[in-house]
Amino acid sequence: MPACFVFIGQGRERPQFTGRVTVSTSLHNHQLFRINVGFMLKESAGYTRDIEFDVPVELYVEEIALHNLTGKLHLNRTPQGVLIQSRLRAERTVNCSRCLDSFDYPIEIEFSELFVPVSQADPESPFVIDDGDFVELTPIVREESILAVPMQALCRDSCKGLCPECGQNFNEGHCNCERETIDPRLAQLRALLDDQSS
């Protein structure tokens, strides 16, 4: 099934604009998140436009793989430029910090940034509308996709992890390794003795 996103426009005393753009499975991230806002610049402050995403295929944002991207971008014309607010949802394939299995972690990609014409922007600002009236959202989407995943992501809260001896995934079954039960209060002493004996 082809992916698509829908443009829905709102404006004073003008009919609602509805269009559909087909996105092929070979679409590169810089095409999807590079958006022409020239039509917004022609409108007065207060004009808004929503871009709704429904991308069921795998999508790479640079090295970050996203699945099932849905949600919308809300564009608002301001006196300075275009305010873009993101309310996107997706899944990222990551590795569980306990059992190391890969799984899809649900993430939210949310941001609110004001983009201004490059002629009026700070030279160091990444939030610019270039000379072709495009905004580049790829770096923001990538950063938010990374920050949305915790440092120690778990496939489930009850994940049992791996055997430290043979590497058996305890979620799939037990192993025959002998494990010595140590009083947690003596664990540091045991570790110190092991270091001295090695």
QUIKANOR-V148690 format. One record per helix or strand. SS is the DSSP state (alpha for helix, beta for strand). FROM is the first residue (numbers start at 1). TO is the last residue. If there is no record, write none. Layout:
ss->[SS	SS]
from->[FROM	FROM]
to->[TO	TO]
This chain:
ss->[beta	beta	alpha	beta	alpha	beta	beta	beta	beta	beta	beta	beta	alpha	beta	beta	alpha]
from->[3	18	29	34	38	48	59	64	81	102	128	134	138	162	169	184]
to->[10	23	32	36	41	55	61	77	95	117	129	136	147	162	169	197]
